Amino acid sequence: MIKKTQDPAGTGHHSSEPTRQNLPPRSPRPNTKLHTVLEAFAQGGSYHRFEAERLLHDHALHSTVSEIQQRYSITIKRRMETVTGHRGAPTRVMRYWLDDTGQETAKRLLGLLIL
């Protein structure tokens, strides 16, 4: 969407400047948690909270997933599974990953895919 504003002299000429809402989302800055997690998903990774903690150093994967979905409109797939938790007790966790379309979108956003 283009926002039209009248010139200060009041001559009726309009200028066109893009509004922030309609600019493409900025890719996450390198070396940030958001970049690391999105890149791992883009490369086909699949993680639950304990794997993300150990491998990606993300202590709150569910929040990162939510931010990626909201900020970049990328749908992250998910399913519940049971893993071995503290002292061998079964623990239910959510596993997250990107489908092929999501991987392509993420790669394009991160500059890993050239059209």
C-alpha positions in Angstrom: 0.0 0.0 0.0 1.3 3.5 -0.8 0.6 6.3 1.5 -0.2 9.6 -0.3 0.6 12.8 1.4 0.0 16.3 0.1 3.0 18.6 -0.3 3.6 21.3 2.3 3.0 24.1 -0.1 -0.5 22.9 -0.7 -0.2 22.7 -4.5 -2.1 19.4 -4.7 0.9 17.3 -5.6 1.2 14.0 -3.8 4.2 12.1 -2.8 4.2 8.3 -2.5 6.0 6.7 0.4 5.6 3.1 1.5 4.1 2.5 4.9 5.9 0.2 7.4 3.0 -2.2 7.2 3.6 -3.0 3.6 7.3 -3.3 3.5 8.6 -6.9 3.3 9.7 -8.2 6.7 13.4 -7.7 7.5 15.3 -10.9 7.8 16.5 -11.6 11.3 20.0 -10.2 12.2 22.7 -12.8 12.0 24.0 -14.3 15.2 20.6 -13.9 17.0 18.4 -16.6 18.4 15.7 -15.9 15.8 18.2 -16.2 12.9 19.7 -19.4 14.3 16.4 -21.2 14.8 14.9 -20.0 11.5 18.1 -21.2 9.7 18.0 -24.6 11.4 14.3 -25.0 10.3 15.1 -23.8 6.8 17.8 -26.5 6.5 15.2 -29.2 7.3 15.7 -29.4 11.1 13.0 -30.7 13.4 13.2 -29.9 17.1 11.4 -30.2 20.4 12.2 -28.0 23.4 15.0 -30.2 24.8 16.8 -30.6 21.4 16.5 -26.8 20.8 18.0 -26.1 24.2 20.9 -28.4 23.6 21.5 -27.8 19.9 20.3 -24.3 19.2 20.7 -22.7 22.7 17.0 -21.7 22.6 15.5 -21.9 26.1 12.0 -21.1 24.9 11.4 -22.7 21.6 7.6 -22.2 21.7 8.1 -18.5 21.9 10.6 -18.4 19.1 8.2 -20.4 16.9 5.4 -18.0 17.7 7.6 -15.0 16.8 8.7 -16.5 13.5 5.1 -17.2 12.6 3.9 -13.8 13.5 6.8 -11.8 12.1 7.4 -13.7 8.9 4.0 -15.4 8.2 5.7 -18.8 8.0 3.6 -21.7 9.2 5.6 -24.0 11.4 4.3 -27.6 11.5 4.0 -29.3 14.9 3.0 -32.5 16.6 3.0 -33.8 20.2 5.3 -36.6 21.1 6.6 -38.3 24.2 10.3 -38.3 25.1 12.2 -39.6 28.1 12.4 -36.8 30.7 13.8 -36.3 34.2 14.7 -39.6 35.8 13.3 -41.5 32.9 9.8 -40.3 33.2 7.8 -39.9 30.0 7.4 -36.2 29.1 5.2 -34.8 26.4 6.7 -32.2 24.2 5.9 -30.4 20.9 8.0 -31.1 17.9 8.4 -28.2 15.3 9.5 -28.2 11.7 8.9 -26.5 8.3 7.3 -28.2 5.3 8.9 -27.7 1.9 7.1 -24.4 1.3 8.1 -23.0 4.7 11.7 -24.1 4.1 11.8 -22.3 0.7 10.3 -19.1 2.3 12.8 -19.2 5.2 15.7 -19.7 2.8 14.6 -16.8 0.7 14.2 -14.6 3.7 17.7 -15.6 5.0 19.3 -15.1 1.6 20.1 -18.8 1.3 18.0 -19.3 -1.8 18.6 -17.3 -5.0 15.8 -17.3 -7.5 
